Amino acid sequence: MDGTKTRQRRPEEVGLPYTLNPGRLPAASEDGPRSVPESQRVTTKPLRTELSRETALAIGFQVTVPFMFAGLGLSGAGILLNYFQHWPAFVEIKDLLTLVPPLVGLKGNLEMTLASRLSTAANTGQIDDPQEQHRVISSNLALIQVQATVVGLLAAMAALLLGAVSRGELDFATVKLLCASSVSTAFLAAFALDNQFLAPLVCIGFMALTPVWVLIAKQSPPIMKILKFGWFPIILAMVISSFGGLILNKTISKEQYKGMAIFTPIICGVGGNLVAIQTSRISTYLHMWSTPGVLPLWMKKIWPNPCSTFCTSEINSMSARVLIFLVIPGHLIFFYVIYLVEGCSVPNSKIFVAFYLLAGLIQVTVLLYLAEVMARLMWHQALDPDNHCIPYLTGLGDLLGTGLLALCFLISWLLQSEAELDRISGSASGSS
């Protein structure tokens, strides 16, 4: 390409046999198909050969167990949030609720970008050496500590600003509490509610550790590059998630949105988890089949047709179908678990359940399509999708999930109110 050394990797070079014809590239170049001489063919590695032959059933088995465990954890988080929303701290300081989606999203996208980076490194053989393994893992863990501390404080400031805009005033008495809660926990923040010194000390203590994490992260030059230039995705994702938090803040205390606190972590978390899996798979696929800045010939379109994202035999399309298939049964199981625990706090009308499942399906479908588009776009710009796609997608997942969930509650309430009015008017006309 333009005289540079950048080129696309042959399947044989990365140990991935092409199933139709192992002697050719998966797609023809402009000069026609190029054959690989028998003498230049390389024996494929068993692991990568196995990855290239993944079936929908194999992907489903790999994803289902962690997906279910994560969903049950999210269900527990929703139950706890439903309980905590009545605590004095949450009642008196509504901005704490605005912090919930961005902090949950921040935790999720930092951990998922970490897992995605390590997954790509493992599948491409970058951490086969034990010493390199220790260095890569420790520097990655230090990186997310720095990101969590800094972006946690920024999330608190975003919650304050959004609260000030919506109320028309800024309550400076809540600044120290929100900052403390964003870098530690809601429990510590509630403990510090009447202590004017503890909250600032918590913030200072966490910030003081930041230079230590930076020194550890310096062990890996690629991680230092992320530390220097990788802030924009997670900060923008935090801002996007904050708007989801504002929706939660404005709806959680209203009668027609009863149960909003329970389902917000679930719908946001499920969408974020599934799109992170897909993005990680696409990123690893690109690392193994091509080089940054050069899309494989069969992925040249930056904006692919949605049908090609979900309806082809290509491995990423197959995994997208598997992930979509998990949405409905997964949400039904989590809904049933919450209903068993909470009972009356959960809207159990068929109308709400139908709209809730539809909202979850729409959210995940949109996110999976955007994952394909963004991964191609970032790779085309020579940016690693592991670091630059997941934060955006999880932030969008939080906003989409919270917005669609609020819409489900509103539509269900309106339909039930209309049905109730029709019943009352019918009874009145019958008695007359």
ZITAZI-V638231 format. One record per residue. PHI is phi as a letter, one per 40 degrees, with the letter a starting at -180 (999 if undefined). BURIAL is 1 if it has 9 or more other C-alpha atoms within 8 Angstrom, else 0. D_LAST is the distance of its C-alpha to the last C-alpha in whole Angstrom. Layout:
<<PHI,BURIAL,D_LAST> <PHI,BURIAL,D_LAST>>
//
This chain:
<<999,0,84> <f,0,86> <g,0,89> <c,0,88> <c,0,88> <c,0,84> <a,0,83> <c,1,81> <c,1,82> <c,0,82> <d,1,80> <c,1,84> <c,0,84> <b,1,81> <g,1,82> <b,1,79> <c,1,80> <c,1,78> <c,0,76> <c,0,77> <a,0,81> <c,1,82> <c,1,85> <b,1,83> <c,1,81> <c,1,77> <a,0,77> <c,1,80> <c,0,81> <c,0,82> <c,0,85> <g,0,84> <c,1,84> <b,0,86> <c,0,88> <b,0,89> <d,0,92> <d,0,93> <c,0,95> <c,0,92> <c,1,90> <b,0,89> <c,0,88> <c,1,84> <c,0,83> <d,0,81> <c,0,78> <c,1,77> <c,1,78> <c,0,75> <c,0,73> <c,0,73> <b,0,72> <d,1,69> <b,0,66> <c,1,62> <c,0,62> <c,0,65> <c,1,63> <c,1,60> <c,0,62> <c,0,64> <c,0,60> <c,1,58> <c,0,59> <c,0,60> <c,1,57> <c,1,55> <c,0,57> <c,0,56> <c,1,52> <c,1,52> <c,0,54> <c,1,52> <c,1,49> <c,0,51> <c,1,51> <c,1,47> <c,1,47> <c,1,49> <c,1,48> <c,1,44> <c,0,46> <c,0,49> <c,1,46> <c,0,45> <c,0,49> <d,0,50> <c,1,52> <c,1,49> <c,1,47> <c,0,49> <b,0,51> <c,1,49> <c,1,51> <c,1,52> <c,1,49> <c,1,50> <c,1,54> <c,1,52> <c,1,52> <c,1,55> <c,1,57> <c,1,56> <c,1,57> <c,1,60> <d,1,61> <c,1,60> <c,1,61> <c,1,65> <c,1,65> <c,1,64> <c,1,66> <c,1,69> <c,0,68> <c,1,68> <c,1,72> <c,1,73> <c,1,71> <c,1,73> <c,1,76> <c,1,76> <c,1,76> <b,1,78> <g,0,81> <c,1,81> <b,1,81> <c,0,83> <c,0,86> <d,0,85> <c,0,87> <c,1,84> <d,1,81> <c,0,82> <c,1,82> <c,1,79> <c,1,77> <c,1,78> <c,1,78> <c,1,75> <c,1,73> <c,1,75> <d,1,73> <c,1,70> <c,1,71> <c,1,72> <c,1,69> <c,1,66> <c,1,68> <c,1,68> <c,1,65> <c,1,63> <c,1,64> <c,1,63> <c,1,60> <c,1,59> <c,1,60> <c,1,58> <c,1,55> <c,1,56> <c,1,56> <c,1,53> <c,1,51> <c,1,53> <c,0,52> <c,0,48> <c,0,49> <g,0,51> <a,0,54> <b,1,56> <c,0,56> <c,0,60> <c,0,59> <c,0,58> <c,1,61> <c,1,63> <c,1,60> <c,1,59> <c,1,62> <c,1,63> <c,1,60> <c,1,61> <b,1,64> <b,1,64> <a,1,60> <c,0,57> <c,0,59> <c,1,62> <c,1,60> <c,1,58> <c,0,61> <c,1,62> <d,1,59> <b,0,61> <b,0,65> <c,0,66> <b,0,69> <c,0,68> <c,1,66> <c,1,68> <c,0,71> <c,1,69> <c,1,69> <c,0,72> <c,0,73> <c,1,71> <c,1,73> <c,0,76> <c,0,76> <d,1,75> <d,0,79> <c,0,80> <c,1,77> <c,1,79> <c,0,82> <c,1,81> <c,1,79> <c,1,83> <c,1,84> <b,1,82> <d,0,83> <c,0,80> <c,1,78> <c,1,79> <c,1,78> <c,1,75> <c,1,75> <c,0,76> <b,0,74> <b,1,71> <c,1,69> <d,0,67> <d,1,65> <c,1,64> <c,1,63> <c,1,61> <c,1,59> <c,1,59> <c,1,57> <c,1,55> <c,1,54> <c,1,53> <c,1,51> <c,1,49> <c,1,49> <c,1,48> <c,1,45> <c,1,45> <c,1,45> <c,0,42> <b,1,40> <c,1,41> <c,0,39> <c,0,36> <c,0,33> <c,0,32> <b,1,35> <c,1,36> <h,1,38> <d,1,40> <c,1,43> <c,1,44> <c,1,43> <c,1,46> <c,1,49> <c,1,48> <c,1,47> <c,1,50> <c,1,52> <c,1,52> <c,1,52> <c,1,55> <c,1,57> <c,1,56> <c,1,57> <c,1,60> <c,0,61> <c,1,61> <c,1,63> <c,1,66> <c,1,66> <c,1,67> <c,1,69> <c,1,71> <d,0,71> <c,1,73> <c,1,75> <c,1,77> <b,1,77> <a,1,77> <b,1,79> <d,1,77> <g,1,77> <b,1,77> <c,1,74> <d,1,75> <d,1,75> <c,0,72> <b,0,70> <c,0,71> <c,0,68> <c,0,66> <b,0,63> <c,1,62> <c,0,60> <d,0,57> <c,0,58> <c,1,61> <c,1,60> <b,1,57> <b,1,59> <b,1,62> <c,0,65> <c,0,66> <c,0,66> <c,1,64> <c,1,62> <c,1,62> <c,1,61> <c,1,58> <c,1,56> <c,1,57> <c,1,56> <c,1,52> <c,0,52> <c,1,52> <c,1,49> <c,1,46> <c,0,47> <c,1,49> <c,1,46> <c,1,44> <c,0,46> <c,1,46> <c,0,43> <c,0,43> <c,1,45> <c,1,44> <c,1,40> <c,0,43> <c,0,44> <c,1,41> <g,0,38> <c,0,35> <c,0,37> <b,1,37> <c,0,34> <b,0,33> <c,0,31> <c,0,32> <c,0,31> <c,1,34> <d,1,36> <c,0,36> <c,1,37> <c,1,39> <c,1,41> <c,0,41> <c,1,42> <c,1,45> <c,1,46> <c,0,46> <d,1,48> <c,1,51> <c,1,51> <c,0,52> <c,1,54> <c,1,56> <c,1,57> <c,1,58> <c,1,60> <c,1,62> <c,1,62> <c,1,63> <c,1,66> <c,1,67> <c,1,67> <c,1,69> <c,1,72> <c,1,72> <c,0,73> <g,1,75> <b,1,73> <c,1,72> <d,1,68> <d,1,68> <c,1,69> <b,1,67> <b,1,64> <d,1,62> <d,1,62> <d,1,60> <c,1,58> <c,1,57> <c,1,56> <c,1,54> <c,1,52> <c,1,51> <c,1,50> <c,1,48> <c,1,47> <c,1,45> <c,1,44> <c,1,42> <c,1,41> <c,1,39> <c,0,37> <c,1,36> <c,1,35> <c,1,33> <c,0,32> <c,1,30> <c,1,29> <c,0,27> <c,0,26> <c,0,24> <c,0,23> <c,0,21> <c,0,20> <c,0,19> <c,0,17> <c,0,15> <c,0,14> <c,0,12> <c,0,11> <c,0,10> <c,0,9> <c,0,6> <c,0,5> <c,0,5> <c,0,4> <c,0,0>>
//
